[in-house]
Amino acid sequence: MNEALLDLCKRAKNIKYDIEKLTTEEKNEALVHAAKMLVERKDEILFSNNIDIDNGREKGMNEGLLDRLLLTDERIKGISEGLMQVASLPDPIGEILEERDVSSGLHLRKVSVPMGVIGIIYESRPNVTADAFSLCFKAGSAVILKGGSDAINSNRMITQVIKDALTDKGISPDAILLIESTDREVTREFMTMKEYVDLLIPRGGAGLIRSVVENSLIPVIETGTGNCHIFVDETADMDKAVKVILNAKTQRIGVCNAAESLVVHRNIVNEFMPMLSRALKEKNVEIRGDETIRETIECTPATEEDFGTEYLDLILSVKTVDSIDEAIKHINRYSTHHSESILTSDRENAERFLKEIDAACVYVNASTRFTDGFEFGLGAEIGISTQKLHARGPMGLKEITSYKYLIEGEYTVRG
């Protein structure tokens, strides 16, 4: 057993009840202060991030992953705004979810309570460090973070700034703890710490998520990869469809809500695909199309594997279908159940798509890029859940709380 890891977990367990007792005002003041300090100390954060970026380039990291790793003035401002938004949200703790009297004379209240200690295992996205802290802290829980080795310098500095902010407000800095070891064996040991950690959430690629789901002894909320589709129906406004697809594919290529696969109705392929191809070429996007697509435009042949791949790169697979039935069947087969969209002017087709697509977020006439806790008004998200138990879609404050029953009687006994 790694002694440093064990000590970290014990500290988190020891502090969780102190965090639970913090008032809403105390939590909000600490979050606002941390948000301001992240901006005030952005030069320190950017310096640390530059080290990670340089190391990533030396290792040959692709542009999509470098984009996930990169911090800028604007992104740090966004992280800060996320903390401010979380501070402005209602406190999820102590909310009465249900209340009733039962025939025995007892009075029952079902009340939301903190999870306790939440562990987050994530890859090269340093913004997750602050996002995860803000949500866990507002939800009354301690958080133990295990980021990827590629972002270790960035994560260490962001954590230190937050710790300093908590200390300024008289709150234990152990509310946020970072596992600094980059040893994979330490990560595996972390997954076994069920005595100390109440919930584990993985954020990253398919390999990381699969490893956590298969090896963790701690209850896991599975956040999935994003093989996100857009179906261009035969009634779609083609000019507007091109703009939506460009946004979904190219605004940020290294995020899980970027579009990776396009499904196009055969009746509009000849008119639509040349339009789209020209626009995508300007953004250096490689199209991998089926036989029908290749007869219409010059592109790379798509394989069966392409239709199920989350590229996180400037690549888009394209499939031709003859009907909405075929589109729904294809998407449900290859979907990672993250975010799927239909572009259409046919309300009946829109309703069928909304009802029959099996995904956490299903859109009509909108980019998949909106699947985001901030965009949904949840504040910074803890992740996008693609499972069906407990939480699904962007997970905000309520999704990382538990509940307990409070029962009051009059010296009541069961008959």
C-alpha positions as CSV (number, residue, x, y, z in Angstrom):
1,M,0.0,0.0,0.0
2,N,1.3,3.5,-1.0
3,E,1.6,5.3,2.3
4,A,1.3,8.8,0.8
5,L,-2.0,7.7,-0.9
6,L,-3.3,6.2,2.3
7,D,-2.5,9.4,4.2
8,L,-4.3,11.5,1.6
9,C,-7.4,9.3,1.8
10,K,-7.5,9.4,5.6
11,R,-7.2,13.2,5.5
12,A,-10.2,13.4,3.2
13,K,-12.3,11.1,5.3
14,N,-11.4,13.1,8.4
15,I,-12.3,16.4,6.9
16,K,-15.6,15.5,5.2
17,Y,-17.8,16.1,8.2
18,D,-16.3,19.5,8.7
19,I,-17.1,20.4,5.1
20,E,-20.6,19.1,5.6
21,K,-21.2,21.6,8.4
22,L,-20.2,24.6,6.4
23,T,-23.0,27.1,5.8
24,T,-24.1,28.1,2.4
25,E,-22.6,31.6,2.9
26,E,-19.2,30.1,4.0
27,K,-19.1,27.9,0.9
28,N,-20.1,30.7,-1.4
29,E,-17.5,33.1,0.0
30,A,-14.8,30.6,-0.4
31,L,-15.8,29.8,-4.0
32,V,-15.9,33.5,-5.0
33,H,-12.5,34.1,-3.3
34,A,-11.0,31.1,-5.1
35,A,-12.4,32.3,-8.4
36,K,-10.8,35.7,-8.0
37,M,-7.5,34.2,-7.0
38,L,-7.3,32.0,-10.0
39,V,-7.5,35.1,-12.2
40,E,-5.1,37.1,-10.0
41,R,-2.5,34.2,-10.1
42,K,-3.1,33.3,-13.8
43,D,0.6,34.0,-14.6
44,E,1.7,31.2,-12.3
45,I,-0.9,28.9,-13.7
46,L,0.0,29.7,-17.3
47,F,3.7,29.2,-16.5
48,S,3.0,25.7,-15.2
49,N,0.7,25.0,-18.1
50,N,3.4,26.0,-20.6
51,I,5.7,23.3,-19.1
52,D,3.0,20.7,-19.6
53,I,2.3,21.9,-23.2
54,D,6.0,21.8,-24.0
55,N,6.3,18.3,-22.6
56,G,3.3,17.2,-24.5
57,R,4.7,18.5,-27.8
58,E,8.0,16.7,-27.1
59,K,6.0,13.4,-26.6
60,G,4.2,13.9,-29.9
61,M,0.8,14.6,-28.4
62,N,-1.8,15.2,-31.1
63,E,-3.5,18.6,-31.5
64,G,-6.8,17.5,-30.1
65,L,-5.2,16.4,-26.8
66,L,-3.0,19.5,-26.7
67,D,-6.1,21.6,-27.1
68,R,-7.6,19.8,-24.0
69,L,-4.4,20.5,-22.1
70,L,-4.0,24.1,-23.1
71,L,-4.9,27.0,-20.7
72,T,-5.1,30.6,-21.9
73,D,-6.1,33.9,-20.3
74,E,-9.6,33.4,-21.7
75,R,-9.9,29.8,-20.5
76,I,-8.7,30.7,-17.0
77,K,-11.4,33.5,-17.0
78,G,-13.9,30.8,-18.0
79,I,-12.8,28.5,-15.1
80,S,-13.2,31.5,-12.7
81,E,-16.6,32.2,-14.1
82,G,-17.6,28.6,-13.6
83,L,-16.7,28.9,-9.9
84,M,-18.7,32.1,-9.6
85,Q,-21.7,30.5,-11.2
86,V,-21.5,27.5,-8.8
87,A,-21.4,30.0,-5.9
88,S,-24.6,31.6,-7.3
89,L,-26.5,28.4,-7.5
90,P,-28.9,27.2,-4.8
91,D,-27.3,25.0,-2.1
92,P,-28.3,21.4,-2.8
93,I,-27.7,20.3,0.7
94,G,-30.6,20.1,3.2
95,E,-33.3,20.3,0.5
96,I,-36.5,18.4,1.4
97,L,-37.1,16.0,-1.5
98,E,-40.2,14.4,0.0
99,E,-42.2,14.9,3.1
100,R,-45.2,12.9,4.4
101,D,-46.9,11.3,7.4
102,V,-47.4,7.6,7.4
103,S,-50.1,5.5,9.0
104,S,-48.0,4.6,12.0
105,G,-48.0,8.3,13.0
106,L,-44.4,8.9,12.0
107,H,-43.4,12.0,10.1
108,L,-40.9,11.3,7.3
109,R,-38.6,13.7,5.4
110,K,-36.3,12.7,2.6
111,V,-33.4,15.2,2.7
112,S,-30.4,15.7,0.4
113,V,-27.0,15.2,2.0
114,P,-23.4,15.3,0.9
115,M,-21.8,12.3,-0.7
116,G,-18.8,12.5,1.6
117,V,-15.6,12.0,-0.3
118,I,-15.6,12.0,-4.1
119,G,-12.7,10.8,-6.1
120,I,-12.1,12.1,-9.7
121,I,-9.7,10.3,-12.1
122,Y,-9.2,12.4,-15.2
123,E,-6.8,12.9,-18.1
124,S,-5.2,16.0,-19.6
125,R,-7.8,18.6,-18.8
126,P,-6.6,20.9,-16.0
127,N,-9.9,22.9,-16.0
128,V,-11.4,19.7,-14.4
129,T,-9.3,20.4,-11.3
130,A,-11.2,23.6,-10.5
131,D,-14.5,22.4,-11.9
132,A,-14.5,19.3,-9.8
133,F,-13.5,21.1,-6.7
134,S,-16.2,23.8,-7.0
135,L,-19.1,21.3,-7.5
136,C,-17.9,18.9,-4.8
137,F,-17.3,21.7,-2.3
138,K,-20.7,23.4,-2.9
139,A,-22.3,19.9,-2.5
140,G,-20.6,19.6,0.9
141,S,-18.0,16.9,-0.1
142,A,-14.3,16.6,0.0
143,V,-12.6,15.8,-3.3
144,I,-9.5,13.7,-4.1
145,L,-8.2,14.4,-7.6
146,K,-6.0,12.1,-9.7
147,G,-5.2,13.9,-12.9
148,G,-3.1,12.7,-15.8
149,S,0.7,12.9,-15.8
150,D,0.5,15.2,-18.9
151,A,-1.1,18.0,-16.8
152,I,0.6,17.5,-13.5
153,N,2.2,20.9,-13.3
154,S,-1.0,22.7,-14.2
155,N,-3.1,20.6,-11.8
156,R,-0.6,21.2,-9.0
157,M,-0.7,25.0,-9.4
158,I,-4.4,25.2,-9.7
159,T,-4.8,23.1,-6.6
160,Q,-2.4,25.2,-4.6
161,V,-4.2,28.4,-5.5
162,I,-7.5,26.9,-4.3
163,K,-5.9,25.6,-1.1
164,D,-4.6,29.1,-0.4
165,A,-8.0,30.6,-1.0
166,L,-9.6,28.1,1.4
167,T,-7.0,28.9,4.0
168,D,-7.7,32.6,3.6
169,K,-11.3,31.9,4.6
170,G,-10.4,29.7,7.6
171,I,-11.4,26.4,5.8
172,S,-9.2,23.4,5.8
173,P,-7.2,23.1,2.5
174,D,-7.8,19.4,2.7
175,A,-11.2,20.0,1.1
176,I,-9.2,19.6,-2.1
177,L,-6.5,16.9,-2.3
178,L,-4.4,16.1,-5.3
179,I,-2.6,12.7,-5.9
180,E,0.7,13.9,-7.4
181,S,2.2,10.5,-8.1
182,T,2.2,9.7,-11.8
183,D,2.6,6.0,-11.1
184,R,-0.2,3.9,-12.6
185,E,0.0,1.5,-9.7
186,V,-1.0,4.3,-7.4
187,T,-4.1,5.0,-9.6
188,R,-5.0,1.3,-9.3
189,E,-4.7,1.4,-5.5
190,F,-6.8,4.6,-5.4
191,M,-9.6,2.6,-7.0
192,T,-9.6,0.2,-4.1
193,M,-10.0,2.8,-1.3
194,K,-13.7,2.1,-0.6
195,E,-13.1,2.6,3.1
196,Y,-12.3,6.3,2.5
197,V,-13.9,7.3,-0.8
198,D,-17.7,7.2,-1.3
199,L,-17.9,7.8,-5.0
200,L,-15.5,7.6,-8.0
201,I,-16.0,9.4,-11.3
202,P,-13.7,8.9,-14.3
203,R,-13.3,11.6,-16.9
204,G,-11.3,10.8,-20.0
205,G,-10.9,8.4,-22.9
206,A,-12.4,5.0,-23.4
207,G,-9.4,3.2,-22.0
208,L,-9.4,5.2,-18.7
209,I,-13.2,4.8,-18.2
210,R,-13.1,1.1,-18.9
211,S,-10.2,0.6,-16.5
212,V,-12.0,2.4,-13.7
213,V,-15.4,0.6,-14.3
214,E,-13.7,-2.8,-14.4
215,N,-11.3,-2.4,-11.5
216,S,-12.8,0.0,-9.0
217,L,-14.1,-1.3,-5.7
218,I,-15.7,2.1,-5.1
219,P,-19.1,2.9,-6.6
220,V,-18.6,4.5,-10.0
221,I,-20.6,7.0,-12.1
222,E,-19.5,6.2,-15.7
223,T,-18.8,9.2,-17.9
224,G,-18.6,8.1,-21.4
225,T,-16.7,8.9,-24.6
226,G,-18.4,11.0,-27.2
227,N,-18.9,9.4,-30.6
228,C,-21.5,12.0,-31.3
229,H,-23.7,12.0,-34.5
230,I,-25.6,14.5,-36.5
231,F,-28.3,13.3,-38.9
232,V,-29.1,15.6,-41.8
233,D,-32.6,14.8,-42.7
234,E,-33.9,15.3,-46.3
235,T,-35.9,18.3,-45.1
236,A,-33.0,20.1,-43.4
237,D,-32.1,23.7,-44.3
238,M,-28.8,22.9,-46.0
239,D,-27.1,26.2,-45.5
240,K,-27.9,26.2,-41.8
241,A,-27.0,22.6,-41.5
242,V,-23.4,23.3,-42.8
243,K,-23.0,25.9,-40.1
244,V,-24.2,23.6,-37.3
245,I,-21.9,20.8,-38.5
246,L,-18.9,23.2,-38.7
247,N,-19.6,24.3,-35.1
248,A,-20.0,20.8,-33.8
249,K,-16.9,19.4,-35.5
250,T,-14.4,22.3,-35.5
251,Q,-15.1,24.7,-32.6
252,R,-13.1,22.4,-30.3
253,I,-11.9,19.1,-31.6
254,G,-10.6,17.6,-28.4
255,V,-13.9,17.6,-26.4
256,C,-16.4,14.8,-25.9
257,N,-19.3,16.7,-27.3
258,A,-17.7,17.4,-30.7
259,A,-19.4,15.7,-33.6
260,E,-17.5,12.7,-34.9
261,S,-19.9,11.1,-37.4
262,L,-22.4,12.5,-39.9
263,V,-25.5,10.6,-41.2
264,V,-27.0,12.1,-44.4
265,H,-30.3,11.2,-46.1
266,R,-29.7,9.8,-49.6
267,N,-32.1,12.2,-51.2
268,I,-29.9,15.3,-50.5
269,V,-26.4,13.8,-50.8
270,N,-25.7,15.1,-54.3
271,E,-26.7,18.7,-53.4
272,F,-25.6,18.8,-49.8
273,M,-22.2,17.0,-49.7
274,P,-20.4,19.3,-52.1
275,M,-21.5,22.3,-50.0
276,L,-20.3,20.6,-46.8
277,S,-17.1,19.3,-48.3
278,R,-16.0,22.8,-49.4
279,A,-16.7,24.2,-45.9
280,L,-14.9,21.4,-44.1
281,K,-11.9,21.6,-46.4
282,E,-11.5,25.3,-45.3
283,K,-11.2,23.9,-41.8
284,N,-8.8,21.1,-42.8
285,V,-11.3,18.4,-41.9
286,E,-10.8,15.0,-43.4
287,I,-14.0,13.3,-44.6
288,R,-14.2,9.5,-44.4
289,G,-17.3,8.5,-46.4
290,D,-19.2,5.4,-47.5
291,E,-19.5,4.4,-51.1
292,T,-22.3,6.8,-51.9
293,I,-20.5,9.7,-50.4
294,R,-17.3,8.8,-52.4
295,E,-19.4,8.9,-55.6
296,T,-20.4,12.4,-54.7
297,I,-17.2,14.0,-53.4
298,E,-13.5,13.0,-53.2
299,C,-12.8,11.7,-49.8
300,T,-11.2,8.8,-47.8
301,P,-13.1,5.5,-47.7
302,A,-14.8,4.9,-44.4
303,T,-14.4,1.6,-42.6
304,E,-16.7,-0.1,-40.1
305,E,-14.3,1.0,-37.4
306,D,-14.6,4.7,-38.5
307,F,-18.3,4.7,-37.7
308,G,-17.6,3.8,-34.1
309,T,-14.6,6.0,-33.5
310,E,-14.2,9.1,-31.3
311,Y,-11.5,10.8,-33.2
312,L,-10.8,13.9,-31.1
313,D,-9.2,15.1,-34.4
314,L,-10.1,16.9,-37.6
315,I,-11.8,13.8,-39.0
316,L,-15.5,13.2,-39.7
317,S,-17.1,9.9,-40.8
318,V,-20.1,10.1,-43.1
319,K,-22.8,7.5,-43.6
320,T,-25.7,7.6,-46.2
321,V,-29.2,6.3,-45.2
322,D,-32.5,5.9,-47.0
323,S,-34.8,6.8,-44.1
324,I,-35.0,8.1,-40.6
325,D,-35.5,4.5,-39.5
326,E,-32.1,3.6,-40.9
327,A,-30.6,6.7,-39.4
328,I,-31.9,5.9,-35.9
329,K,-30.8,2.3,-36.2
330,H,-27.3,3.3,-37.3
331,I,-26.8,5.9,-34.6
332,N,-28.1,3.6,-31.8
333,R,-25.7,0.9,-33.0
334,Y,-22.6,3.1,-33.0
335,S,-23.5,5.7,-30.3
336,T,-21.7,6.0,-27.1
337,H,-25.0,7.4,-25.7
338,H,-23.6,10.9,-25.2
339,S,-25.1,13.4,-27.6
340,E,-26.9,13.0,-30.9
341,S,-28.6,15.6,-33.1
342,I,-31.1,15.7,-36.0
343,L,-31.3,18.7,-38.5
344,T,-34.8,18.7,-40.0
345,S,-37.9,20.7,-40.8
346,D,-40.1,17.7,-40.3
347,R,-41.6,17.8,-36.8
348,E,-42.7,14.2,-36.9
349,N,-39.2,13.1,-37.7
350,A,-37.9,15.3,-34.9
351,E,-40.2,13.8,-32.4
352,R,-39.3,10.3,-33.5
353,F,-35.6,11.1,-33.1
354,L,-36.1,12.6,-29.7
355,K,-38.1,9.5,-28.5
356,E,-36.1,6.7,-30.1
357,I,-32.4,7.7,-29.9
358,D,-30.7,6.2,-26.8
359,A,-28.5,9.0,-25.6
360,A,-28.1,11.2,-22.6
361,C,-28.7,14.3,-24.7
362,V,-30.7,14.4,-27.9
363,Y,-31.0,17.6,-30.0
364,V,-33.2,18.9,-32.7
365,N,-31.6,21.6,-35.0
366,A,-28.7,22.3,-32.7
367,S,-25.0,21.5,-32.3
368,T,-23.9,18.7,-30.0
369,R,-21.4,21.2,-28.5
370,F,-24.1,22.4,-26.1
371,T,-23.8,19.3,-23.9
372,D,-22.1,21.1,-21.1
373,G,-23.0,21.8,-17.5
374,F,-22.2,25.5,-17.9
375,E,-24.4,25.7,-21.0
376,F,-27.2,23.9,-19.2
377,G,-27.1,26.3,-16.3
378,L,-25.6,23.8,-13.8
379,G,-22.4,25.7,-13.3
380,A,-19.1,23.8,-13.9
381,E,-19.9,20.2,-14.5
382,I,-18.4,17.1,-12.9
383,G,-18.7,15.2,-16.1
384,I,-21.2,13.8,-18.7
385,S,-22.8,10.6,-17.4
386,T,-23.7,8.2,-20.2
387,Q,-25.1,5.5,-17.9
388,K,-28.7,5.3,-16.7
389,L,-28.4,4.7,-12.9
390,H,-28.5,7.7,-10.6
391,A,-27.3,10.3,-13.0
392,R,-27.4,10.9,-16.8
393,G,-26.1,13.8,-19.0
394,P,-24.2,16.8,-17.5
395,M,-23.8,16.2,-13.8
396,G,-24.2,19.3,-11.6
397,L,-24.7,19.8,-7.9
398,K,-27.8,17.6,-7.4
399,E,-26.2,14.6,-9.2
400,I,-23.4,14.4,-6.7
401,T,-25.5,14.4,-3.6
402,S,-27.1,11.6,-1.7
403,Y,-30.1,11.7,0.7
404,K,-31.2,10.3,4.0
405,Y,-34.6,9.9,5.7
406,L,-35.3,11.9,8.8
407,I,-38.1,10.2,10.8
408,E,-39.8,11.7,13.9
409,G,-42.3,10.1,16.2
410,E,-44.0,10.4,19.6
411,Y,-42.2,7.5,21.3
412,T,-43.8,5.5,18.5
413,V,-43.5,1.7,18.4
414,R,-44.4,-0.7,15.7
415,G,-47.5,-2.7,16.2
